[in-house]
């Protein structure tokens, strides 16, 4: 009884905050959680004209790609894992390096100018980003026009299957590396400046201050972002890839997201595509839980507490 009275008092005290948060909570339930019920398609022979309720139940038949060795699925899985590894090595650390570089600049006006320039590509759609790369690196782009005019051989970058993964990685870095610095710069602003001053008095140089003060201060946020990235590790850019898939073919460009789209929306195999999407999501959840437990073992907070 006493707890009920206390909860009622808390609700009356926070009723304005509850009213402000209620629309967001409703939108979250309607557009994020209720659609999860549609995953039942993964266990049915779904056809749009039948509807979900009338579609026959087929058990785990739609998950057969997991044990039948479907070559198209295996090709998409291998390409996804390669892109995930490449982006983890070359894309993930770059925002940290840029944040450290910006933070080391003495001029506040120059720092703000560089930040604005680095943020801008994030607001461009993938259509515009790919068009820019076409204009710069395509066969009729600025680079090859310059080479031809100066009697040099052309360099084929766009539309070459062997270079497609490197091209995707470069586009991701150009578009999102600057935006990724925001969190690191916010974390750097919270580092106690007295530590730098005390270490400078003790004779520590810039490299020692970076190694013993700055990087340890960023360790927690770095691990947090890495765990969140693991949860999304099998999503490697659907829109970016589908827009450039035509010239290079599916052998080098098919990933899990495009395989789901090509089989489900284009091919009409809704059940198998939903099953593949469900498996991908489950793998992401397991990676987040596993990485979070690993972070706890090393004394870090991770995404959530124990």
BAFI-3210 file (N, C-alpha, C; in Angstrom, 3 decimals, decimal comma, padded with zeros to 6 digits):
// residues 306
n [1|2|3|4|5|6|7|8|9|10|11|12|13|14|15|16|17|18|19|20|21|22|23|24|25|26|27|28|29|30|31|32|33|34|35|36|37|38|39|40|41|42|43|44|45|46|47|48|49|50|51|52|53|54|55|56|57|58|59|60|61|62|63|64|65|66|67|68|69|70|71|72|73|74|75|76|77|78|79|80|81|82|83|84|85|86|87|88|89|90|91|92|93|94|95|96|97|98|99|100|101|102|103|104|105|106|107|108|109|110|111|112|113|114|115|116|117|118|119|120|121|122|123|124|125|126|127|128|129|130|131|132|133|134|135|136|137|138|139|140|141|142|143|144|145|146|147|148|149|150|151|152|153|154|155|156|157|158|159|160|161|162|163|164|165|166|167|168|169|170|171|172|173|174|175|176|177|178|179|180|181|182|183|184|185|186|187|188|189|190|191|192|193|194|195|196|197|198|199|200|201|202|203|204|205|206|207|208|209|210|211|212|213|214|215|216|217|218|219|220|221|222|223|224|225|226|227|228|229|230|231|232|233|234|235|236|237|238|239|240|241|242|243|244|245|246|247|248|249|250|251|252|253|254|255|256|257|258|259|260|261|262|263|264|265|266|267|268|269|270|271|272|273|274|275|276|277|278|279|280|281|282|283|284|285|286|287|288|289|290|291|292|293|294|295|296|297|298|299|300|301|302|303|304|305|306]
n.u [000,830|001,920|003,933|002,444|001,286|003,588|004,494|002,388|002,725|005,204|004,484|002,696|004,477|006,203|004,573|004,545|006,897|006,304|004,138|005,430|007,117|005,416|004,251|006,537|007,055|004,755|005,025|007,350|006,481|004,512|005,875|008,278|008,180|005,679|005,821|007,616|006,143|005,578|007,567|006,681|006,211|008,477|008,111|006,148|004,503|004,353|002,213|001,382|-001,323|-002,727|-002,379|-001,163|-002,410|-003,773|-001,792|-000,047|001,453|004,878|006,905|010,345|011,167|011,760|014,191|016,034|018,202|020,261|021,344|021,400|023,385|023,061|024,278|024,137|023,372|025,585|027,610|026,728|026,947|029,720|030,735|029,571|030,801|033,482|033,353|032,471|034,701|036,717|035,695|035,616|038,315|039,375|037,516|036,241|038,280|038,961|037,286|038,057|040,791|040,562|039,163|041,071|043,000|041,648|041,149|043,671|044,278|045,133|043,905|040,699|038,834|039,699|039,397|036,599|035,843|036,983|035,622|032,995|033,316|034,000|031,691|029,746|029,508|028,039|025,369|024,576|022,745|023,004|022,732|023,650|026,279|027,361|027,076|028,893|031,299|031,291|031,587|034,117|035,846|035,002|034,957|034,638|035,205|036,695|039,337|040,188|039,802|041,714|044,019|043,931|044,094|046,700|048,165|048,346|047,651|044,234|042,609|040,718|038,256|035,618|032,994|034,546|034,805|036,780|037,687|035,545|034,839|036,813|036,161|033,590|034,298|035,909|034,021|032,304|034,022|034,567|032,019|030,996|032,984|033,679|031,303|031,259|033,085|031,895|030,968|033,385|034,731|033,062|033,510|036,231|036,119|035,366|037,514|039,631|041,279|043,236|044,772|046,336|047,782|049,166|050,686|052,243|053,782|055,230|056,873|055,951|055,690|053,905|053,180|053,263|051,277|049,091|049,045|048,849|046,824|044,783|043,920|043,254|041,084|039,222|038,655|036,354|034,156|034,970|034,844|032,111|030,999|032,097|030,833|028,171|028,518|029,089|026,601|025,372|026,827|026,472|025,098|025,892|025,484|022,969|021,566|023,671|025,021|023,093|022,608|024,880|025,209|024,585|026,615|028,828|027,967|026,530|028,254|030,489|029,299|026,999|025,410|024,132|021,871|021,139|020,710|018,478|016,658|016,679|015,757|013,369|011,715|012,121|012,338|010,164|010,222|009,238|009,157|011,656|013,426|012,626|013,270|016,058|016,637|015,758|017,532|019,897|019,399|019,206|021,805|023,138|022,084|023,062|025,815|026,054|025,257|027,214|029,613|029,145|029,140|031,783|033,031|032,260|033,749|036,275|036,092|034,711|031,903|030,231|027,361|025,083|024,337|025,313]
n.v [-001,214|001,185|001,411|001,782|004,269|005,780|005,435|006,661|009,267|009,792|009,612|011,774|013,801|013,599|013,943|015,718|015,134|012,500|012,924|014,238|012,239|010,252|010,318|009,602|007,058|005,692|005,854|004,371|001,826|001,322|001,475|000,129|-002,127|-003,532|-004,242|-006,358|-008,616|-009,458|-011,188|-013,739|-014,636|-015,928|-018,533|-019,471|-020,268|-017,745|-015,756|-012,804|-012,459|-014,220|-013,461|-013,049|-014,582|-016,646|-017,991|-021,071|-022,936|-023,755|-024,567|-024,968|-024,840|-022,626|-021,893|-023,432|-022,673|-022,453|-024,979|-026,289|-025,380|-023,274|-021,752|-019,045|-017,742|-018,396|-017,051|-014,397|-014,278|-014,611|-012,329|-010,373|-010,854|-010,325|-007,588|-006,596|-007,174|-005,669|-003,061|-002,840|-002,762|-000,633|001,477|001,933|002,867|005,375|007,723|008,132|008,747|011,112|012,715|012,967|014,346|016,754|017,670|018,298|020,626|024,023|026,427|027,653|028,572|027,457|024,787|024,518|025,112|022,983|020,864|021,365|021,055|018,372|017,167|017,615|015,731|013,637|014,351|014,062|012,185|008,677|008,443|010,879|010,839|008,618|009,528|011,663|010,254|008,869|010,989|011,780|009,508|007,835|006,314|008,398|010,443|013,089|012,352|010,409|011,894|013,878|012,236|011,145|013,441|014,120|012,119|009,723|006,333|005,218|004,789|002,276|002,254|002,499|000,197|-002,076|-005,358|-006,463|-004,294|-003,409|-003,726|-002,226|000,251|000,665|000,824|003,114|005,047|004,937|005,826|008,450|009,585|009,219|009,344|011,843|012,535|010,573|011,472|013,043|011,954|011,119|013,565|014,829|013,185|013,704|016,344|016,089|015,225|015,661|018,640|019,330|017,116|017,002|019,356|018,813|016,593|017,770|019,482|017,560|016,755|015,213|014,366|015,139|012,707|010,918|012,010|011,556|008,746|007,964|009,474|010,556|008,392|006,278|007,637|007,563|004,942|003,607|004,703|003,992|001,183|000,904|001,930|000,087|-002,285|-001,659|-001,409|-004,020|-005,197|-004,331|-005,407|-007,140|-005,675|-003,955|-001,737|-001,374|000,369|001,761|-000,310|-001,556|000,397|000,367|-002,119|-003,183|-002,713|-004,263|-006,807|-009,650|-011,492|-010,310|-008,318|-009,000|-008,975|-009,873|-008,235|-007,296|-009,732|-010,652|-008,713|-009,097|-011,732|-011,710|-009,334|-008,920|-011,560|-012,832|-014,715|-014,595|-015,824|-017,204|-015,042|-013,462|-015,227|-015,265|-012,598|-012,628|-014,437|-012,992|-010,793|-012,070|-013,032|-010,588|-009,662|-011,652|-011,212|-008,662|-009,190|-011,096|-009,608|-007,593|-008,992|-009,827|-007,359|-006,722|-008,640|-007,575|-005,437|-003,224|-001,021|-001,450|-001,794|-002,050|-002,452|-005,162]
n.w [000,000|000,850|-001,038|-003,375|-002,888|-002,847|-005,500|-006,846|-006,008|-007,157|-009,838|-010,076|-009,564|-011,758|-013,955|-016,118|-017,504|-018,166|-019,885|-021,954|-022,874|-023,693|-026,434|-027,939|-026,899|-027,726|-030,516|-030,777|-029,995|-031,947|-034,432|-034,163|-032,396|-032,757|-035,579|-035,366|-035,005|-037,505|-038,216|-038,111|-040,612|-041,415|-040,726|-042,317|-045,458|-047,045|-049,021|-050,706|-051,606|-050,054|-047,424|-044,029|-041,987|-043,334|-044,646|-045,121|-042,431|-042,251|-040,658|-040,044|-042,662|-044,273|-043,320|-044,526|-046,044|-044,309|-043,784|-046,194|-047,818|-049,671|-052,515|-053,323|-050,981|-049,367|-050,755|-050,385|-047,607|-047,201|-048,539|-046,926|-044,422|-045,083|-045,754|-043,293|-041,661|-042,970|-042,737|-039,979|-039,382|-040,931|-040,966|-038,457|-036,517|-037,531|-036,959|-034,257|-034,547|-036,059|-034,234|-032,185|-033,590|-034,256|-031,685|-030,869|-032,147|-031,863|-032,551|-032,120|-033,958|-036,391|-035,738|-035,481|-038,083|-039,546|-038,363|-039,240|-041,998|-042,105|-041,122|-043,051|-045,361|-044,214|-044,303|-046,847|-049,248|-050,182|-052,899|-053,914|-052,944|-054,318|-056,919|-056,853|-056,522|-058,928|-060,706|-060,008|-060,102|-062,129|-065,476|-067,260|-065,610|-063,554|-062,830|-064,774|-067,085|-066,763|-066,833|-069,441|-071,006|-070,510|-071,658|-070,200|-069,126|-068,605|-065,414|-064,160|-061,878|-060,892|-061,137|-061,299|-060,329|-058,584|-057,149|-055,752|-053,012|-051,735|-052,785|-051,661|-048,943|-048,931|-049,652|-047,410|-045,389|-046,290|-046,152|-043,476|-041,501|-040,366|-039,033|-037,108|-035,289|-033,387|-030,912|-029,774|-029,557|-027,732|-025,528|-025,143|-024,332|-021,731|-020,321|-017,575|-017,389|-015,619|-015,245|-017,557|-017,209|-014,828|-015,615|-017,579|-016,046|-014,699|-016,685|-018,820|-022,240|-025,342|-026,570|-024,432|-022,783|-024,408|-024,461|-021,755|-020,565|-022,357|-024,119|-022,207|-021,030|-023,041|-023,344|-022,302|-023,790|-026,318|-026,229|-025,772|-028,191|-029,934|-029,170|-029,825|-032,547|-033,228|-032,941|-035,211|-037,156|-039,343|-041,112|-043,816|-045,421|-047,239|-049,079|-050,277|-051,594|-053,258|-055,097|-056,638|-057,586|-060,084|-062,282|-061,367|-060,761|-058,963|-057,763|-056,511|-055,078|-053,712|-050,600|-047,320|-046,821|-049,402|-050,600|-049,195|-050,059|-052,878|-053,071|-051,587|-052,161|-054,942|-055,980|-054,820|-052,774|-049,942|-047,407|-047,031|-047,209|-045,052|-043,032|-043,306|-042,666|-040,024|-038,830|-039,162|-037,509|-035,012|-034,738|-034,499|-032,033|-030,297|-030,584|-029,442|-026,781|-026,044|-026,400|-024,565|-022,135|-022,178|-021,942|-019,323|-017,950|-018,206|-016,607|-017,578|-018,235|-020,438|-022,645|-021,116|-017,592|-015,337]
ca.u [000,000|002,811|004,631|001,497|001,178|004,847|004,506|001,423|003,359|006,235|003,819|002,201|005,636|006,837|003,537|004,889|007,888|005,599|003,351|006,353|007,714|004,388|004,183|007,694|006,885|003,720|005,618|008,308|005,726|003,798|006,730|009,462|007,914|004,580|006,263|008,355|005,218|005,605|008,581|006,002|006,299|009,633|007,675|004,973|004,634|003,578|001,929|000,646|-002,762|-003,331|-002,301|-000,352|-003,193|-004,169|-000,615|000,203|002,631|005,854|007,957|011,687|011,542|012,353|015,563|016,833|019,448|021,319|021,985|021,440|024,529|022,623|025,497|023,924|023,410|026,970|028,347|026,328|027,490|031,172|030,944|029,199|031,841|034,687|033,108|032,431|036,078|037,444|035,202|036,022|039,750|039,738|036,532|035,918|039,239|039,243|036,700|038,881|041,998|040,174|038,819|042,332|043,651|040,917|041,311|045,032|044,435|045,094|042,977|039,306|038,108|040,090|038,816|035,175|035,731|037,282|034,506|031,855|033,639|033,978|030,323|028,843|029,172|027,062|024,003|024,300|022,194|023,935|022,632|024,553|027,665|027,796|027,214|030,159|032,401|031,264|032,152|035,543|036,663|034,446|035,748|034,558|035,302|037,768|040,651|040,547|039,894|043,045|045,043|043,885|044,593|048,155|048,724|048,527|046,564|043,094|042,525|039,332|037,943|034,175|032,481|035,498|034,415|037,880|037,886|034,253|034,829|037,644|035,382|032,560|034,942|036,325|032,808|031,833|034,947|034,357|030,697|030,603|034,075|033,565|030,150|031,605|033,973|031,117|030,952|034,743|035,047|032,324|034,223|037,498|035,854|035,132|038,771|040,074|042,438|044,289|045,679|047,323|048,683|050,054|051,646|053,199|054,714|056,111|057,776|055,400|055,541|052,570|052,887|052,988|049,952|048,097|049,015|048,523|045,651|043,694|043,382|042,497|039,808|038,297|038,512|034,969|033,283|035,414|034,273|030,657|030,701|032,469|029,755|027,021|028,864|028,974|025,186|024,975|027,991|026,098|024,466|027,060|025,126|022,071|021,292|024,929|025,390|022,082|022,724|026,074|025,335|024,418|027,835|029,832|027,392|026,232|029,314|031,353|028,581|025,833|025,548|022,910|020,735|020,709|020,189|017,112|015,842|016,554|014,950|012,044|010,930|012,232|012,074|008,892|010,381|009,131|009,434|013,093|014,090|012,343|014,063|017,445|016,692|015,601|018,806|020,870|019,100|019,551|023,274|023,503|021,747|024,012|027,118|026,002|025,244|028,527|030,624|028,869|029,634|033,243|033,418|032,122|034,878|037,456|035,848|034,074|030,454|029,540|026,138|024,175|024,931|025,028]
ca.v [000,000|002,328|001,538|002,354|005,706|006,408|005,472|007,675|010,573|009,966|009,872|013,156|014,690|013,536|013,795|016,503|014,348|011,347|013,409|014,535|011,003|009,315|010,174|008,849|005,652|005,119|005,692|003,260|000,563|001,122|001,348|-000,687|-003,414|-004,262|-004,903|-007,592|-009,749|-009,907|-012,231|-015,040|-015,035|-016,826|-019,911|-019,732|-020,126|-016,509|-015,160|-011,561|-012,529|-015,034|-012,796|-013,764|-015,550|-017,793|-018,664|-022,336|-023,026|-024,693|-024,857|-024,416|-025,044|-021,401|-021,748|-024,493|-022,127|-022,570|-026,291|-026,829|-024,852|-022,422|-021,034|-017,588|-017,277|-018,480|-015,953|-013,166|-014,327|-014,374|-010,906|-009,577|-010,998|-009,612|-006,150|-006,306|-007,164|-004,539|-001,805|-002,789|-002,427|000,628|002,550|002,198|003,691|006,685|008,827|008,379|009,463|012,470|013,455|013,310|015,379|018,014|018,114|018,807|021,921|025,116|027,475|027,233|028,876|026,443|023,516|024,523|025,066|021,610|020,012|021,576|020,454|016,907|016,706|017,829|014,553|012,753|014,772|013,757|010,847|007,790|008,721|012,001|010,397|007,746|010,385|012,397|009,327|008,619|012,158|011,899|008,329|007,057|006,300|009,739|011,384|014,086|011,724|009,815|012,985|014,477|011,286|011,040|014,696|014,182|010,919|008,620|005,345|005,391|003,901|001,842|002,019|002,274|-000,916|-003,196|-006,219|-006,674|-003,086|-002,945|-003,626|-001,069|001,447|000,822|001,261|004,512|005,887|004,999|006,703|009,845|010,082|009,127|009,440|013,118|012,475|009,682|012,130|013,850|011,322|011,140|014,942|015,085|012,492|014,404|017,593|015,765|014,832|016,679|019,362|019,405|015,971|017,410|020,372|018,161|015,747|018,660|019,923|016,421|016,521|014,305|014,982|014,989|011,287|010,301|012,470|010,841|007,324|007,705|010,236|010,684|007,096|005,630|008,332|007,220|003,484|003,194|005,074|003,202|-000,164|001,029|002,055|-001,170|-003,255|-001,274|-001,706|-005,472|-005,513|-003,970|-005,775|-007,833|-004,702|-003,253|-000,682|-001,874|001,365|002,035|-001,437|-001,839|001,412|000,146|-003,552|-003,533|-002,829|-005,219|-008,149|-010,087|-012,318|-009,517|-007,251|-009,467|-009,144|-010,452|-007,325|-007,293|-011,078|-010,650|-007,877|-009,712|-012,951|-011,453|-008,348|-009,156|-012,966|-013,274|-015,729|-013,778|-016,616|-017,431|-013,759|-013,083|-016,112|-014,789|-011,368|-012,976|-015,017|-011,893|-010,000|-012,863|-013,030|-009,273|-009,620|-012,521|-010,549|-007,577|-009,779|-011,699|-008,553|-006,878|-009,838|-009,763|-006,056|-006,824|-009,430|-006,721|-004,308|-002,096|-000,985|-001,978|-001,093|-002,047|-002,998|-006,573]
ca.w [000,000|000,950|-002,325|-004,339|-002,608|-003,264|-006,969|-007,263|-005,777|-008,183|-011,114|-010,049|-009,630|-013,077|-014,982|-017,310|-018,234|-018,738|-021,026|-023,051|-023,407|-024,145|-027,904|-028,414|-026,528|-028,598|-031,850|-030,696|-029,966|-033,209|-035,616|-033,906|-031,743|-033,406|-036,813|-035,083|-035,133|-038,902|-038,397|-038,212|-042,027|-041,562|-040,460|-043,147|-046,907|-047,192|-050,324|-050,416|-051,843|-048,991|-046,128|-043,032|-041,224|-044,154|-045,216|-044,407|-041,561|-042,834|-039,685|-040,304|-044,067|-044,835|-042,818|-045,145|-046,599|-043,305|-043,804|-047,558|-048,555|-050,788|-052,954|-053,350|-049,596|-048,893|-051,379|-049,691|-046,244|-047,273|-048,856|-045,744|-043,398|-045,536|-045,606|-041,858|-041,162|-043,565|-042,161|-038,568|-039,306|-041,586|-040,779|-037,053|-035,759|-038,132|-036,172|-033,070|-034,977|-036,439|-033,014|-031,509|-034,396|-034,069|-030,305|-030,675|-032,801|-030,897|-032,993|-031,972|-035,197|-037,379|-035,313|-035,830|-039,545|-039,976|-037,925|-040,143|-043,300|-041,960|-040,869|-044,195|-046,181|-043,561|-044,615|-048,255|-049,461|-050,886|-054,338|-054,213|-052,693|-055,421|-058,103|-056,706|-056,807|-060,374|-061,381|-059,693|-060,397|-063,233|-066,713|-067,848|-064,497|-063,546|-062,771|-066,054|-068,074|-066,587|-067,282|-070,904|-071,579|-070,317|-072,278|-069,253|-069,259|-067,705|-064,246|-064,003|-060,466|-060,780|-061,930|-061,323|-059,188|-057,639|-056,341|-055,246|-051,539|-051,373|-053,132|-050,630|-047,700|-049,110|-049,596|-046,019|-044,649|-046,723|-045,762|-042,070|-040,519|-039,655|-038,127|-036,002|-034,313|-032,418|-029,584|-029,225|-029,160|-026,490|-024,455|-024,902|-023,606|-020,327|-019,668|-016,622|-017,919|-014,597|-015,446|-018,571|-016,644|-013,859|-016,335|-018,252|-015,002|-014,398|-017,810|-019,832|-023,556|-025,945|-026,794|-023,122|-022,317|-025,218|-024,110|-020,349|-020,102|-023,331|-024,558|-021,122|-020,798|-024,124|-023,455|-022,053|-024,908|-027,464|-026,079|-025,952|-029,626|-030,587|-028,900|-030,649|-033,947|-033,405|-033,125|-036,568|-037,976|-040,571|-042,014|-044,358|-046,360|-048,286|-050,122|-050,977|-052,444|-054,270|-056,142|-057,457|-057,818|-061,493|-063,113|-060,879|-060,616|-057,593|-057,174|-055,642|-054,376|-052,944|-049,152|-046,761|-046,988|-050,805|-050,875|-048,675|-050,956|-054,210|-052,975|-051,032|-052,900|-056,386|-056,319|-054,264|-051,729|-048,728|-046,213|-046,866|-046,963|-043,664|-042,184|-043,342|-041,885|-038,610|-038,385|-039,081|-036,307|-033,840|-034,630|-033,971|-030,606|-029,581|-030,569|-028,454|-025,431|-025,797|-026,250|-023,319|-021,038|-022,240|-021,382|-017,863|-017,433|-018,166|-015,704|-018,246|-018,053|-021,604|-023,065|-019,975|-016,373|-015,076]
c.u [000,863|003,561|003,722|001,370|002,424|004,925|003,562|002,006|004,423|005,610|003,304|003,355|006,193|005,820|003,854|005,897|007,239|004,805|004,246|006,900|006,709|004,279|005,348|007,572|005,853|004,271|006,589|007,586|005,089|004,733|007,974|009,117|006,797|005,012|007,062|007,457|005,197|006,651|007,974|006,024|007,438|009,236|006,447|005,333|003,808|003,430|001,061|-000,862|-003,478|-003,394|-001,549|-001,160|-003,509|-002,983|-000,334|001,498|003,592|007,008|009,265|012,111|012,208|013,784|016,506|018,141|020,601|022,047|022,044|022,629|024,119|023,799|025,327|023,968|024,845|027,825|028,026|026,920|028,986|031,456|030,625|030,290|033,121|034,511|033,066|033,839|036,846|037,001|035,552|037,475|040,009|038,765|036,370|036,955|039,398|038,557|037,498|040,129|041,666|039,850|040,088|043,053|042,979|041,133|042,692|045,245|044,262|044,040|041,525|038,517|038,431|039,468|037,338|034,975|035,955|036,163|033,321|032,101|033,550|032,564|029,473|028,528|028,132|025,628|023,635|023,712|023,204|023,876|023,614|026,012|028,182|027,960|028,526|031,342|032,451|031,923|033,649|036,360|036,140|035,296|035,739|034,682|036,527|039,153|041,066|040,604|041,253|044,143|045,088|044,447|046,102|048,846|049,103|047,402|045,458|043,173|041,059|039,081|036,465|033,761|033,435|035,204|035,511|038,087|036,624|034,265|035,680|036,907|034,295|033,156|035,358|035,123|032,286|032,709|034,682|033,056|030,535|031,725|033,977|032,438|030,462|032,506|033,207|031,208|032,346|035,135|034,316|033,022|035,532|037,279|035,642|036,404|039,259|041,364|043,573|045,267|046,755|048,320|049,663|051,099|052,675|054,232|055,709|057,022|057,240|055,268|054,154|052,206|052,548|051,636|048,843|047,927|048,480|047,290|044,502|043,086|042,682|041,156|038,769|038,005|037,056|034,058|033,665|034,812|032,767|030,292|031,040|031,387|028,531|027,279|028,744|027,523|024,706|026,010|027,626|025,294|025,565|026,682|024,261|021,926|022,537|025,252|024,384|022,160|023,891|026,220|025,310|025,712|028,797|029,287|027,257|027,361|030,161|030,580|027,412|026,180|024,207|021,691|020,226|020,167|018,742|016,191|015,608|015,682|013,520|011,210|010,941|011,821|010,778|009,005|010,392|009,554|010,921|013,827|013,840|013,141|015,521|017,602|016,591|016,895|019,856|020,652|019,492|021,057|023,748|023,244|022,744|025,402|027,149|026,050|026,611|029,601|030,417|029,358|031,160|033,754|033,313|033,288|036,142|037,205|035,222|032,568|029,703|028,300|025,143|024,866|024,576|023,636]
c.v [001,263|002,558|002,162|003,858|006,434|006,526|006,538|009,071|010,845|010,284|011,314|014,143|014,760|013,513|014,594|015,737|013,129|011,755|013,710|013,261|010,044|009,202|009,372|007,366|004,965|004,869|004,517|001,913|000,277|000,781|000,496|-002,071|-004,200|-004,910|-006,182|-008,820|-010,298|-010,967|-013,633|-015,557|-016,028|-018,291|-020,286|-019,650|-018,915|-016,103|-013,930|-011,688|-013,390|-014,290|-013,655|-014,864|-016,801|-018,532|-019,949|-022,305|-024,087|-024,984|-024,176|-024,551|-023,806|-021,160|-022,754|-023,977|-022,261|-023,899|-026,909|-026,327|-024,071|-021,560|-019,518|-017,014|-017,310|-017,362|-014,627|-013,121|-014,020|-012,903|-010,020|-009,639|-010,265|-008,106|-005,743|-006,205|-005,951|-003,224|-001,687|-002,338|-001,016|001,776|002,920|003,076|005,111|007,842|009,150|009,165|010,902|013,322|013,871|014,423|016,733|018,569|018,717|020,178|023,039|026,153|027,002|027,473|027,837|025,091|023,435|024,440|023,640|020,655|020,140|020,924|018,930|016,373|016,681|016,570|013,629|013,084|014,548|012,355|009,996|008,007|009,827|011,581|009,545|008,549|011,175|011,496|008,980|009,771|012,291|010,747|007,486|007,147|007,653|010,815|012,271|013,443|011,191|010,858|013,648|013,549|011,191|012,295|014,828|012,899|009,820|007,607|005,587|004,399|003,552|001,476|001,681|001,108|-002,096|-004,107|-006,362|-005,466|-002,639|-002,778|-002,449|000,231|001,714|001,371|002,727|005,448|006,030|005,938|008,165|010,406|010,197|009,283|010,725|013,114|011,618|010,319|012,822|013,264|011,368|012,552|015,308|014,416|013,194|015,701|017,354|015,348|015,980|017,340|019,461|018,237|016,321|018,401|019,736|017,299|016,598|019,182|018,817|016,053|015,572|015,039|014,669|013,521|010,581|010,740|011,768|009,413|007,072|008,456|010,171|009,326|006,335|006,300|007,955|005,727|003,044|003,490|004,289|001,797|-000,138|001,091|000,771|-002,230|-002,936|-001,585|-003,201|-005,874|-005,232|-004,446|-006,468|-006,934|-003,795|-002,273|-001,149|-000,874|001,650|000,935|-001,650|-000,831|001,155|-001,317|-003,925|-003,705|-003,930|-006,645|-008,567|-010,892|-011,533|-008,525|-007,746|-009,627|-009,623|-009,558|-007,325|-008,660|-011,200|-009,856|-008,572|-010,968|-012,659|-010,538|-008,653|-010,584|-013,521|-014,364|-015,027|-014,552|-016,798|-016,126|-013,272|-013,945|-015,657|-013,509|-011,636|-013,563|-013,923|-011,066|-010,753|-012,913|-011,702|-009,164|-010,450|-011,882|-009,430|-008,141|-010,364|-010,646|-007,780|-007,679|-009,813|-008,448|-006,074|-007,590|-008,582|-005,439|-003,096|-002,172|-001,617|-001,167|-000,997|-002,719|-004,467|-006,721]
c.w [000,000|-000,371|-003,377|-004,161|-003,078|-004,783|-007,505|-007,093|-006,846|-009,538|-011,176|-010,185|-011,050|-014,213|-016,249|-018,164|-018,883|-019,975|-022,221|-023,696|-024,007|-025,679|-028,477|-028,109|-027,422|-030,001|-031,872|-030,731|-031,323|-034,362|-035,406|-033,358|-032,413|-034,734|-036,581|-035,207|-036,550|-039,164|-038,444|-039,653|-042,238|-041,372|-041,298|-044,631|-047,316|-048,658|-050,072|-050,598|-050,793|-047,654|-045,121|-042,347|-042,031|-044,770|-044,421|-043,606|-042,106|-041,885|-040,031|-041,760|-044,675|-044,355|-043,472|-045,720|-045,619|-043,383|-045,203|-048,366|-049,790|-051,262|-052,968|-051,935|-049,059|-049,473|-050,681|-048,285|-046,245|-047,570|-047,655|-044,681|-043,791|-045,345|-044,130|-041,289|-041,673|-042,924|-040,683|-038,435|-039,810|-041,300|-039,311|-036,340|-036,302|-037,390|-034,913|-033,450|-035,360|-035,209|-032,266|-032,260|-034,204|-032,672|-030,051|-031,312|-031,783|-031,276|-032,935|-033,263|-036,277|-037,033|-035,710|-037,334|-040,060|-039,563|-038,872|-041,495|-043,222|-041,748|-042,142|-045,003|-045,559|-043,979|-046,082|-048,356|-050,230|-052,393|-054,731|-054,017|-053,852|-056,705|-058,047|-057,033|-058,294|-061,126|-061,141|-060,260|-061,554|-064,487|-067,417|-066,774|-064,583|-063,592|-064,132|-067,175|-067,997|-067,115|-068,804|-071,545|-071,462|-070,774|-071,284|-069,452|-068,239|-066,544|-064,024|-062,539|-060,293|-061,678|-062,052|-060,114|-058,146|-056,712|-055,622|-053,731|-051,065|-051,674|-052,082|-049,340|-047,782|-049,030|-048,179|-045,198|-045,004|-046,183|-044,246|-041,053|-039,707|-038,644|-036,901|-034,966|-033,199|-031,016|-028,958|-028,780|-027,874|-025,309|-024,119|-024,115|-022,107|-019,585|-018,788|-017,123|-016,901|-014,719|-016,477|-017,991|-015,662|-014,566|-017,063|-017,256|-014,667|-015,569|-018,866|-021,163|-024,126|-026,138|-025,491|-022,565|-023,102|-024,732|-022,701|-019,838|-021,113|-023,680|-023,425|-020,839|-021,843|-024,191|-023,294|-023,235|-026,167|-027,405|-026,292|-027,436|-030,367|-030,382|-029,753|-032,118|-034,230|-033,644|-034,527|-037,579|-039,288|-041,508|-042,555|-045,472|-047,507|-049,434|-050,952|-051,981|-053,567|-055,413|-057,082|-057,873|-059,295|-062,265|-062,663|-060,730|-059,170|-056,954|-056,183|-054,788|-053,524|-051,466|-048,615|-047,000|-048,425|-051,201|-050,379|-049,605|-052,304|-054,175|-052,530|-051,899|-054,402|-056,745|-055,756|-053,209|-050,369|-047,482|-045,976|-046,562|-045,540|-042,695|-042,146|-042,533|-040,394|-038,045|-038,218|-037,815|-035,039|-033,626|-034,046|-032,477|-029,793|-029,506|-029,538|-027,036|-025,081|-025,563|-024,959|-022,106|-020,996|-021,649|-019,860|-017,246|-017,309|-017,357|-016,353|-018,070|-019,212|-021,939|-021,913|-018,786|-016,217|-014,476]
res [x|x|x|x|x|x|x|x|x|x|x|x|x|x|x|x|x|x|x|x|x|x|x|x|x|x|x|x|x|x|x|x|x|x|x|x|x|x|x|x|x|x|x|x|x|x|x|x|x|x|x|x|x|x|x|x|x|x|x|x|x|x|x|x|x|x|x|x|x|x|x|x|x|x|x|x|x|x|x|x|x|x|x|x|x|x|x|x|x|x|x|x|x|x|x|x|x|x|x|x|x|x|x|x|x|x|x|x|x|x|x|x|x|x|x|x|x|x|x|x|x|x|x|x|x|x|x|x|x|x|x|x|x|x|x|x|x|x|x|x|x|x|x|x|x|x|x|x|x|x|x|x|x|x|x|x|x|x|x|x|x|x|x|x|x|x|x|x|x|x|x|x|x|x|x|x|x|x|x|x|x|x|x|x|x|x|x|x|x|x|x|x|x|x|x|x|x|x|x|x|x|x|x|x|x|x|x|x|x|x|x|x|x|x|x|x|x|x|x|x|x|x|x|x|x|x|x|x|x|x|x|x|x|x|x|x|x|x|x|x|x|x|x|x|x|x|x|x|x|x|x|x|x|x|x|x|x|x|x|x|x|x|x|x|x|x|x|x|x|x|x|x|x|x|x|x|x|x|x|x|x|x|x|x|x|x|x|x|x|x|x|x|x|x|x|x|x|x|x|x|x|x|x|x|x|x]
***
